[in-house]
Amino acid sequence: MKHLLLAVAAALALGAGAADARPIPNAGLTVEEVLAFMKSAGFDAKIVKTDAGEPYVTTAKDGINFDVDLYDCADRRCRAVQFLASFDLKEPLGADKANAWNLKKRYVRVYLDQNGDPVFAYDANLAPGGSYEALQDDLDVFVLFLPEMLEHIGW
């Protein structure tokens, strides 16, 4: 009986946590809402635009710059984001070194730009069915990898 009561209490606690989740609208977030989220997470972030005029959020953690690009957008709302950290190296990283990262790491992948510089990327779906808590978890995972990125590229 004691085990049954513990199981019921655990199930109720899990259900209560899910009910407290702050849902992201089914159409996704605007760039301004992504900015507000990043600021609420403690980042000094700002909105900038690409050369083509597309807005994105830029910020930094422990002196490491990274961006939050928005994808799958309609009517200013976007259903996905991509966290990106890119580095300009003196020498190209090389495909073998990039592939070594991709073979051993989950979540964050690396590709090489046209100059052989590494770009580390992590994609996160926002909607439908996303929550701010899940987005915070995605951000936490990406940020956790930042020191490993630097170590891998010898920065």
Residue pairs with C-beta under 8 A, 6 or more apart in sequence:
21 131
21 132
21 133
21 134
22 131
22 132
22 133
23 129
23 130
23 131
23 132
24 126
24 127
24 130
24 131
24 132
24 135
25 77
25 127
26 127
26 128
26 129
27 74
27 75
27 77
27 79
27 127
28 72
28 73
28 77
28 78
28 79
28 80
28 126
28 127
28 130
29 37
29 70
29 77
29 78
29 81
29 126
29 127
30 76
30 77
30 78
31 47
31 55
31 56
31 57
31 70
31 76
31 78
32 47
34 57
34 68
34 70
34 78
34 81
35 45
35 46
35 47
35 57
37 132
37 135
38 45
38 57
38 59
38 68
38 139
39 45
41 136
41 139
43 59
43 60
43 61
44 59
44 60
45 57
45 58
45 59
45 68
46 57
46 58
46 59
47 55
47 56
47 57
47 58
48 55
48 56
48 57
48 58
49 55
49 56
50 56
55 70
56 67
56 68
56 69
56 70
57 67
57 68
58 65
58 66
58 67
58 68
59 65
59 66
59 67
59 68
60 66
61 143
61 146
62 146
62 147
64 85
64 146
64 149
64 150
65 85
66 83
66 84
66 85
66 142
66 146
67 83
67 84
67 85
68 81
68 82
68 83
68 84
69 81
69 82
69 84
70 78
70 80
70 81
71 78
71 79
71 80
71 81
71 82
71 123
72 78
72 79
72 80
73 79
78 126
79 125
79 126
79 127
79 128
80 123
80 124
80 125
80 126
81 123
81 124
81 126
81 135
81 138
82 121
82 122
82 123
82 124
83 121
83 122
83 124
83 138
83 139
83 142
84 119
84 120
84 121
85 119
85 120
85 146
85 149
86 113
86 117
86 118
86 119
86 120
87 117
87 118
87 149
87 153
87 155
88 115
88 117
89 116
89 117
89 118
89 153
89 155
91 116
92 112
92 115
92 116
92 117
93 110
93 112
93 116
93 117
93 118
93 153
94 112
94 116
95 112
97 152
97 153
98 110
98 111
98 112
98 118
100 152
101 109
101 110
101 152
102 109
102 110
105 145
105 148
107 122
107 141
107 142
107 145
108 120
108 121
108 122
108 141
108 142
108 145
108 149
109 120
109 121
109 122
110 118
110 119
110 120
110 121
110 149
110 152
111 118
111 119
111 121
112 118
112 119
113 119
118 149
118 153
120 145
120 149
122 138
122 141
122 142
122 145
124 134
124 135
124 138
124 139
126 135
149 155
